[in-house]
Amino acid sequence: MKKPKLFNLLGTFAATFAYEYNPGNSDYRPENWAQMDSPNNIQCDWANQSPIDLQTQFVLIQSRANSLSITNLRTMPENVVLTNVGHGAEISFEFANNDNMVVTGGPLNDQFIVAQAQWHWGTADCAGSEHMLNSQRYSAEVHIVTYNSKYASLEDAADKYDGLAVLGFLYEVDEAANSDFPQSVQTSLGGITFGCDSTTVSPFPLIDLFRTEFFDYIAYSGSLTTPPCYQTVQWMVSTKPLKIWSSDLDALRSINDVNGSPLLRNFRPCQNSYSRALNGYYL
Ligand SMILES: [Zn+2]
């Protein structure tokens, strides 16, 4: 058995976890994450894990008074950096004067700073999202990872009960529509073939990832979808899928994992929701 190299969580989180998504005979596949040797408190078999299958019939509609707001959503960053983190592709945004994008409102009681965005995809075009919506899996999913501003960094916040909030958007393949996957990222994926490769891409504002800040979403309490699966994430998953092209998914699959093999899939299977509260923030 080939051992994957140790790799960082969330790109910037300096934990040492070897894991992979290979559904075959591997000690590191998602079903075995809870049993992995770990120096830290691994929570992958706890009760409030992510992703889950979001069943809209169980959603409790919340007041629309406190809508989600994101600062600098349309501000052009100075730099957008795309990195192969060994189990996925992730981007970060850098602004002049170390400015940030700050998310407030909706289910959030605090201010959350956008740290990075990352994609999940699958071997087949039809199945690559982490969350499911009414038992349907979508083609891919993007996560905009934020951390509570009362903590110093994403790394510092990751294991705090109120540390993280993640915006999730599903994609469905639609060759007839314009792709919502940023084409500057698509064309740059060839520059991050191997783990730890990094490149700058033509800058674009965060809004380009999901087109509009006015979207319906389901909020629930869950976890990181990668080890150590900390149950510290306020999830907000949009119920309206974005569009993606098959060629975008091919480009994502062309990057290599920590073993140097093509990263054909990087979604975690759905976890038991145990009837968790689903709150609908609908327009
Ligand atoms: Zn993710």
Boltz pocket constraint, residues with backbone or C-beta under 6 A from the ligand:
constraints:
  - pocket:
      binder: B
      contacts: [[A, 118], [A, 119], [A, 120], [A, 143], [A, 225]]
      max_distance: 6.0
